[in-house]
């Protein structure tokens, strides 16, 4: 009986820690998205033009 209780307590602890980690990662990704949006708005939504031509290509 006590072993079963310890097993259930351990399973609940792991579940709770997983949930807390999930919330933490979601908060980080949300913050990263907001920072990217702020950076884009401050830069006037300008985009770099990237030349995709390889350096030694003949056109």
Secondary structure by P-SEA (a helix, b strand, c coil): caaaaaaaaaaaaaaaaaaaaaaaaaaaaaaaaaaaaaaaaaacccccccccccccccc
